[in-house]
Amino acid sequence: MTPMNLHKPFSSLLLACAAAIPLVACTKSEPVSAKPKLTIWWFQWDPAKGLSELAAEYSAKQGVEVVVEQIPLSSYQDKVFVEFGNARTPFDIVIGDSQWIGRGATKGLYLELTDWLPTVTDMTKIHPRAARYLCEYPEGSNRWYAAPCETDAVGIAYRKDWFQDPQEMAAFQAKYGRELAVPATWEDFRQVAEFFQRPAEKRFGCVLTTGRAYDALTMGLQNLLWSFGGMWHEPGSHKVVGFLDTPGTAAAVDFFAALIKLGPKGSENLDYGQVLENFSNGSTAMLVNYFAFFPVINAAFGDKVGFAPVPSKDGKRVASLGGQGMSISTKIPTEQQQLAKDFIAWFQTRQVQEQWVQKPGGFTANTELLASPEFRAQTPYNAPFADSIDAMQDFWNVPVFNELLSVTQRYIGLAVDGEMPTAQALKELAVEKERILREAGLLK
């Protein structure tokens, strides 16, 4: 896994010659050269496969072996930060979650790219939400520790064939006094989910990300959190008490808990892949998940499915941001850092970004491409993705994000499972978050 020592073959030759001096002179030969190698780590999913295909093209053109190693998502974060604890990382580039950037920047794990990145790409063409959440730390500082790689947001997929079935349309109209249509609001979404929730027929209303490992539950809730008037902390500060534990946040949690009940058995604990499976088996009317998973659905169902942005509440739509940036490890030699810069510069070019968006789930941060008619028409999910990017919002990305995420998953889980009253869970969560932030020196 460790990049090859470029001087090893030559050193071995000198040692062999030295050992043979008493017996015979060393035979003159051509020096042995090693092909440079660049290692990229990402987790296992379609965009990583697409990047690997692009990397093969780069390798052929530049004479640099580029390997994209795909780590199972469930263990990805742990493996990355274990390796950062060593003197040298086995990866040169890590494609890390948005929330990692605070830790990567403040702990000296990510190479700062502030002065270099503007020399190889037009920063004005990077979508500001992608820049803010995927690449910059602290927010608004114009200090860059990553370059855009995968830009993603949560959207919905729905069974278009069910929505267009004349019998279903007539039954919905008779029951609710309105047309069966793609939900524009969360209230509409719940109503449609209730209509299709028929366990006796093995037909269900919706599936959402609710898993307790890593961040699935938190990312699922966020799509309602801000639109219902809730928040994780005071805007512009790290104050939590009195801002998280509010009626808006409680309303979002309770509404989310009600939606969970409108799905198949086990809906209270589904990771991203399990949500995909429960929709792909043909039993569920609607799914809420990241757009980067939608190519799989489109390939399986074709015209039977449709895609849309997440619903709104009182005119406000917010989608959980997803995606990752490309960061360079500080724990590699300077020559490896240069190889990494060369690859990132190549990936950011307009020509390569045009290739990137052709890959399943390959979503760009380039505003010109996102706005182009060609991109919007390329797949059934591209236009709703482009319409979602201005609504993206993210979880904490401070250095102690993992500690904040852990307590969020625990207390929100207690609330949606009915094991603790929502108001109490939010109050205790707010206190816990402030304790973590205070101990980290981020809150006085």
C-alpha positions as CSV (number, residue, x, y, z in Angstrom):
1,M,0.0,0.0,0.0
2,T,2.9,2.4,0.8
3,P,4.1,4.2,-2.4
4,M,7.2,2.6,-3.8
5,N,10.6,4.1,-2.7
6,L,11.9,5.5,-6.0
7,H,15.5,5.0,-5.0
8,K,15.3,1.5,-3.7
9,P,16.3,-0.3,-7.0
10,F,19.4,1.9,-7.4
11,S,20.4,1.5,-3.7
12,S,20.1,-2.3,-4.0
13,L,22.3,-2.2,-7.1
14,L,25.1,-0.3,-5.2
15,L,24.9,-2.8,-2.3
16,A,25.2,-5.7,-4.7
17,C,28.2,-4.1,-6.4
18,A,29.9,-3.4,-3.1
19,A,29.5,-6.9,-1.9
20,A,31.0,-8.3,-5.1
21,I,34.1,-6.0,-5.3
22,P,36.6,-8.6,-3.9
23,L,35.5,-11.1,-6.6
24,V,34.4,-9.3,-9.7
25,A,33.8,-5.8,-11.0
26,C,30.2,-4.7,-11.1
27,T,28.7,-4.9,-14.6
28,K,27.5,-1.6,-16.0
29,S,23.8,-1.6,-16.7
30,E,21.0,0.8,-17.4
31,P,19.5,2.4,-14.2
32,V,16.3,0.8,-13.0
33,S,13.4,3.4,-12.8
34,A,10.1,2.9,-11.0
35,K,6.8,4.3,-12.2
36,P,5.5,6.9,-9.9
37,K,2.4,5.8,-7.9
38,L,-0.5,7.9,-6.5
39,T,-3.0,6.3,-4.1
40,I,-6.4,7.7,-3.5
41,W,-8.8,6.4,-0.7
42,W,-12.6,6.7,-1.0
43,F,-15.5,4.5,0.2
44,Q,-17.2,1.9,-2.0
45,W,-19.9,3.3,-4.3
46,D,-20.5,4.1,-7.9
47,P,-18.7,7.5,-7.9
48,A,-15.5,5.8,-6.7
49,K,-15.8,3.4,-9.6
50,G,-16.2,6.3,-12.0
51,L,-13.1,8.1,-10.5
52,S,-11.1,4.9,-10.9
53,E,-12.0,4.8,-14.6
54,L,-10.9,8.4,-15.0
55,A,-7.7,7.6,-13.1
56,A,-6.9,4.9,-15.6
57,E,-7.0,7.5,-18.4
58,Y,-4.8,9.8,-16.4
59,S,-2.3,6.9,-15.8
60,A,-2.1,6.1,-19.5
61,K,-1.5,9.8,-20.4
62,Q,0.8,10.9,-17.6
63,G,2.8,7.7,-16.8
64,V,1.7,7.8,-13.2
65,E,0.0,4.7,-11.7
66,V,-3.1,6.0,-9.9
67,V,-5.0,3.5,-7.7
68,V,-8.4,4.4,-6.2
69,E,-8.8,2.1,-3.2
70,Q,-12.4,1.7,-2.1
71,I,-13.1,1.1,1.6
72,P,-16.5,-0.1,3.0
73,L,-18.4,2.9,4.2
74,S,-19.1,1.5,7.6
75,S,-15.4,1.4,8.4
76,Y,-14.1,4.2,6.2
77,Q,-13.8,7.0,8.7
78,D,-12.2,4.8,11.4
79,K,-9.6,3.4,8.9
80,V,-8.7,6.9,7.6
81,F,-8.1,8.4,11.0
82,V,-6.2,5.4,12.3
83,E,-3.8,5.8,9.4
84,F,-3.5,9.6,10.2
85,G,-2.1,8.5,13.5
86,N,0.9,6.9,11.8
87,A,4.0,8.6,10.6
88,R,3.0,8.1,7.0
89,T,-0.4,7.4,5.4
90,P,-0.9,4.7,2.8
91,F,-3.0,7.2,0.8
92,D,-1.8,10.4,-0.8
93,I,-5.3,11.8,-1.5
94,V,-8.2,11.1,0.8
95,I,-11.7,11.9,-0.3
96,G,-13.2,12.8,3.0
97,D,-16.7,13.7,4.2
98,S,-17.5,17.3,4.5
99,Q,-17.5,17.1,8.3
100,W,-13.9,15.9,8.4
101,I,-12.5,19.1,7.2
102,G,-12.4,20.9,10.6
103,R,-10.3,18.0,12.1
104,G,-8.2,17.7,9.0
105,A,-7.3,21.4,9.0
106,T,-6.8,22.0,12.7
107,K,-4.9,18.8,13.4
108,G,-2.4,19.3,10.5
109,L,-3.7,16.3,8.6
110,Y,-4.8,18.0,5.4
111,L,-2.3,20.0,3.3
112,E,-3.5,23.6,3.0
113,L,-4.3,24.5,-0.6
114,T,-5.2,28.2,-0.2
115,D,-2.4,29.6,-2.3
116,W,-2.1,26.8,-4.8
117,L,-5.7,25.9,-5.8
118,P,-6.6,29.3,-7.4
119,T,-3.6,28.9,-9.7
120,V,-5.0,25.7,-11.3
121,T,-8.8,26.3,-11.3
122,D,-11.3,29.2,-11.5
123,M,-12.6,29.5,-7.9
124,T,-15.5,31.7,-9.1
125,K,-17.0,28.7,-10.9
126,I,-17.1,26.5,-7.8
127,H,-20.6,26.5,-6.3
128,P,-20.5,28.5,-3.1
129,R,-22.3,25.8,-1.0
130,A,-19.8,23.2,-2.2
131,A,-16.9,25.5,-1.4
132,R,-18.3,26.4,2.0
133,Y,-19.0,22.9,3.2
134,L,-16.6,20.7,1.3
135,C,-13.4,22.7,0.9
136,E,-13.1,25.7,3.3
137,Y,-12.3,25.9,7.0
138,P,-13.3,27.8,8.9
139,E,-16.4,28.8,7.0
140,G,-16.0,32.2,5.3
141,S,-12.2,32.2,5.9
142,N,-11.2,31.6,2.2
143,R,-8.7,29.0,3.5
144,W,-8.9,25.8,1.4
145,Y,-8.0,22.3,2.6
146,A,-9.8,20.4,-0.2
147,A,-10.7,20.6,-3.8
148,P,-14.3,19.7,-4.9
149,C,-14.8,16.1,-5.9
150,E,-18.3,14.8,-5.3
151,T,-21.1,17.3,-4.8
152,D,-24.3,15.6,-3.5
153,A,-27.6,16.4,-1.9
154,V,-30.6,14.5,-0.7
155,G,-33.6,14.1,-3.0
156,I,-36.6,11.8,-3.4
157,A,-37.3,9.0,-5.8
158,Y,-40.8,7.8,-6.4
159,R,-42.7,5.1,-8.2
160,K,-44.0,7.1,-11.2
161,D,-46.0,4.2,-12.4
162,W,-48.0,4.0,-9.1
163,F,-48.5,7.8,-9.2
164,Q,-49.9,7.6,-12.7
165,D,-52.0,4.5,-12.2
166,P,-55.7,5.6,-13.0
167,Q,-57.1,3.5,-10.2
168,E,-54.7,4.9,-7.6
169,M,-55.3,8.4,-8.9
170,A,-59.0,8.1,-8.6
171,A,-58.8,6.5,-5.1
172,F,-56.5,9.3,-3.9
173,Q,-58.7,12.0,-5.3
174,A,-61.7,10.5,-3.6
175,K,-60.0,10.2,-0.3
176,Y,-58.1,13.5,-0.1
177,G,-59.9,15.7,-2.6
178,R,-56.8,16.5,-4.6
179,E,-54.7,15.0,-7.3
180,L,-52.1,12.4,-6.6
181,A,-48.9,14.2,-7.4
182,V,-45.2,14.4,-6.5
183,P,-45.1,15.9,-3.0
184,A,-44.3,19.6,-2.9
185,T,-44.5,19.9,0.9
186,W,-43.7,17.5,3.8
187,E,-47.4,17.5,4.6
188,D,-48.1,16.3,1.0
189,F,-45.4,13.7,1.4
190,R,-46.9,12.3,4.6
191,Q,-50.3,12.1,3.0
192,V,-49.0,10.2,0.0
193,A,-47.1,7.9,2.2
194,E,-50.2,7.2,4.3
195,F,-52.1,6.4,1.1
196,F,-49.7,3.8,-0.1
197,Q,-49.0,2.3,3.3
198,R,-50.6,-1.1,2.9
199,P,-48.7,-3.7,4.9
200,A,-51.2,-6.5,4.1
201,E,-50.5,-6.0,0.4
202,K,-46.7,-5.7,1.2
203,R,-46.8,-2.2,-0.2
204,F,-45.4,0.7,1.8
205,G,-45.4,4.5,1.8
206,C,-41.8,5.6,2.3
207,V,-38.2,4.8,3.4
208,L,-35.8,7.3,4.9
209,T,-32.3,7.1,6.3
210,T,-32.6,6.2,10.0
211,G,-29.5,4.1,10.8
212,R,-27.7,4.5,14.1
213,A,-24.2,3.8,12.7
214,Y,-22.3,6.9,11.5
215,D,-24.7,9.6,10.3
216,A,-27.7,8.2,8.6
217,L,-30.3,9.2,11.1
218,T,-28.9,12.7,11.4
219,M,-28.7,13.3,7.6
220,G,-32.3,12.0,7.3
221,L,-33.7,14.4,9.9
222,Q,-31.8,17.4,8.6
223,N,-34.1,17.6,5.5
224,L,-36.9,18.5,7.9
225,L,-34.9,20.2,10.6
226,W,-34.2,23.6,9.1
227,S,-37.4,23.8,7.0
228,F,-39.5,23.3,10.2
229,G,-37.6,26.2,11.9
230,G,-35.2,24.0,13.9
231,M,-31.4,24.3,14.1
232,W,-28.4,22.6,15.5
233,H,-26.9,25.8,17.0
234,E,-27.2,29.6,16.8
235,P,-26.3,30.9,13.3
236,G,-22.9,32.4,13.4
237,S,-21.9,30.9,16.8
238,H,-21.5,27.6,18.6
239,K,-24.2,28.3,21.2
240,V,-26.6,25.3,21.4
241,V,-28.8,25.6,24.5
242,G,-31.9,27.6,23.6
243,F,-31.4,27.1,19.9
244,L,-31.5,23.4,19.3
245,D,-34.0,22.6,22.1
246,T,-36.8,24.6,20.5
247,P,-40.4,24.0,19.3
248,G,-39.2,24.0,15.6
249,T,-36.6,21.3,16.2
250,A,-39.1,19.2,18.2
251,A,-41.7,19.5,15.4
252,A,-39.2,18.3,12.9
253,V,-38.3,15.3,15.1
254,D,-41.9,14.3,15.7
255,F,-42.9,14.7,12.1
256,F,-39.9,12.6,11.1
257,A,-40.8,9.9,13.6
258,A,-44.3,9.8,12.1
259,L,-42.9,9.3,8.6
260,I,-40.7,6.4,9.8
261,K,-43.9,4.5,10.8
262,L,-45.1,4.7,7.1
263,G,-42.6,2.2,5.9
264,P,-41.8,-1.5,6.1
265,K,-40.8,-3.4,9.2
266,G,-37.4,-2.2,10.4
267,S,-37.7,1.3,9.0
268,E,-36.5,2.8,12.3
269,N,-32.9,1.7,11.6
270,L,-32.0,1.7,7.9
271,D,-28.6,2.8,6.5
272,Y,-28.2,4.3,3.1
273,G,-27.8,0.9,1.3
274,Q,-30.8,-0.6,3.2
275,V,-33.0,2.3,2.2
276,L,-32.0,1.7,-1.4
277,E,-32.8,-2.0,-1.1
278,N,-36.2,-1.4,0.4
279,F,-37.1,0.7,-2.6
280,S,-35.4,-1.4,-5.2
281,N,-37.3,-4.5,-4.2
282,G,-40.4,-2.8,-5.6
283,S,-42.4,-2.5,-2.4
284,T,-42.2,1.2,-1.6
285,A,-43.7,4.3,-3.1
286,M,-41.1,6.9,-2.1
287,L,-37.5,7.0,-1.0
288,V,-35.5,9.8,0.6
289,N,-31.7,9.4,-0.1
290,Y,-28.7,11.0,-1.7
291,F,-28.8,11.7,-5.5
292,A,-25.6,9.8,-6.0
293,F,-27.5,6.6,-5.3
294,F,-30.2,7.3,-7.9
295,P,-28.3,5.9,-11.0
296,V,-28.9,2.4,-9.6
297,I,-32.6,3.0,-9.2
298,N,-32.9,4.6,-12.7
299,A,-31.0,1.6,-14.2
300,A,-33.3,-0.9,-12.5
301,F,-36.7,0.8,-13.0
302,G,-36.3,3.1,-16.1
303,D,-39.5,5.0,-16.8
304,K,-41.3,3.5,-13.8
305,V,-39.5,5.9,-11.4
306,G,-39.2,9.7,-11.1
307,F,-37.0,12.0,-9.1
308,A,-37.5,15.3,-7.4
309,P,-36.0,17.7,-4.8
310,V,-37.0,17.1,-1.1
311,P,-40.3,18.7,-0.1
312,S,-40.6,22.1,1.6
313,K,-42.3,23.4,4.7
314,D,-44.0,26.8,4.7
315,G,-42.1,27.7,1.5
316,K,-38.7,26.7,2.8
317,R,-36.8,23.7,1.3
318,V,-33.5,22.5,2.8
319,A,-31.6,19.4,1.6
320,S,-28.9,17.6,3.6
321,L,-25.6,18.2,1.9
322,G,-23.6,15.2,0.9
323,G,-20.4,14.7,-1.1
324,Q,-16.7,14.9,-0.4
325,G,-13.6,17.0,-1.3
326,M,-10.2,15.8,-2.3
327,S,-7.6,16.5,0.4
328,I,-3.8,15.8,0.3
329,S,-2.2,14.1,3.3
330,T,0.5,16.0,5.1
331,K,2.0,12.7,6.0
332,I,3.6,11.8,2.7
333,P,6.8,13.0,1.0
334,T,6.9,16.3,-0.9
335,E,7.2,14.5,-4.2
336,Q,4.0,12.6,-3.5
337,Q,2.2,15.8,-2.6
338,Q,3.2,17.2,-6.0
339,L,1.8,14.1,-7.7
340,A,-1.4,14.6,-5.8
341,K,-1.6,18.3,-6.8
342,D,-1.0,17.3,-10.5
343,F,-3.9,14.9,-10.4
344,I,-6.3,17.3,-8.6
345,A,-5.4,20.1,-11.1
346,W,-6.2,17.7,-14.0
347,F,-9.5,16.6,-12.4
348,Q,-10.6,20.2,-12.0
349,T,-10.3,21.0,-15.7
350,R,-13.5,21.7,-17.6
351,Q,-12.8,18.8,-20.0
352,V,-12.4,16.2,-17.2
353,Q,-15.4,17.6,-15.3
354,E,-17.5,17.0,-18.4
355,Q,-16.3,13.4,-18.3
356,W,-16.9,13.2,-14.6
357,V,-20.6,14.1,-14.9
358,Q,-21.0,11.2,-17.4
359,K,-20.1,8.7,-14.7
360,P,-23.0,7.3,-12.6
361,G,-23.4,9.6,-9.6
362,G,-20.6,11.9,-10.7
363,F,-21.9,15.3,-9.6
364,T,-19.8,18.4,-10.2
365,A,-19.5,21.6,-8.3
366,N,-18.9,23.6,-11.5
367,T,-21.7,26.1,-11.7
368,E,-21.5,26.4,-15.5
369,L,-22.0,22.7,-16.0
370,L,-24.7,22.5,-13.4
371,A,-26.7,25.2,-15.2
372,S,-26.1,23.8,-18.7
373,P,-29.2,22.4,-20.6
374,E,-27.0,19.4,-21.6
375,F,-26.4,18.5,-17.9
376,R,-30.0,18.9,-16.9
377,A,-31.2,16.7,-19.7
378,Q,-28.6,14.0,-19.4
379,T,-30.5,11.9,-16.8
380,P,-33.9,12.1,-15.2
381,Y,-32.3,13.0,-11.8
382,N,-29.8,15.7,-13.0
383,A,-32.4,18.5,-13.2
384,P,-33.8,17.9,-9.7
385,F,-30.2,17.6,-8.4
386,A,-29.3,21.0,-10.0
387,D,-32.4,22.5,-8.4
388,S,-31.4,21.1,-5.0
389,I,-27.9,22.4,-4.8
390,D,-28.8,26.0,-3.7
391,A,-30.8,24.4,-0.8
392,M,-27.9,22.3,0.6
393,Q,-27.0,22.6,4.2
394,D,-24.6,20.6,6.4
395,F,-24.1,19.3,9.9
396,W,-21.2,20.6,12.2
397,N,-17.8,20.5,10.5
398,V,-15.8,21.5,13.6
399,P,-12.9,19.4,14.7
400,V,-15.1,17.6,17.3
401,F,-17.8,16.9,14.8
402,N,-17.6,13.1,15.5
403,E,-18.3,13.6,19.2
404,L,-21.2,15.9,18.3
405,L,-22.5,13.4,15.7
406,S,-22.4,10.5,18.2
407,V,-24.5,12.3,20.8
408,T,-26.9,13.5,18.1
409,Q,-27.5,10.0,16.8
410,R,-28.1,8.8,20.3
411,Y,-30.6,11.4,21.5
412,I,-32.5,11.8,18.3
413,G,-32.7,8.0,18.2
414,L,-34.2,8.0,21.7
415,A,-36.8,10.6,20.6
416,V,-37.9,9.0,17.4
417,D,-38.0,5.5,19.0
418,G,-40.3,6.9,21.7
419,E,-37.9,6.0,24.5
420,M,-37.6,9.6,25.7
421,P,-39.9,12.6,25.3
422,T,-38.7,14.7,22.4
423,A,-38.4,17.9,24.5
424,Q,-36.3,16.1,27.1
425,A,-34.1,14.5,24.5
426,L,-33.4,17.8,22.8
427,K,-32.7,19.5,26.1
428,E,-30.2,16.8,27.1
429,L,-28.7,16.8,23.7
430,A,-28.2,20.6,23.8
431,V,-26.4,20.4,27.1
432,E,-24.2,17.5,25.9
433,K,-23.2,19.4,22.8
434,E,-22.2,22.5,24.7
435,R,-20.1,20.3,27.1
436,I,-18.3,18.9,24.1
437,L,-17.7,22.3,22.5
438,R,-16.6,23.8,25.8
439,E,-14.1,21.0,26.4
440,A,-12.7,21.5,22.9
441,G,-12.3,25.3,23.5
442,L,-14.9,26.2,20.9
443,L,-17.4,27.7,23.4
444,K,-16.7,29.7,26.5
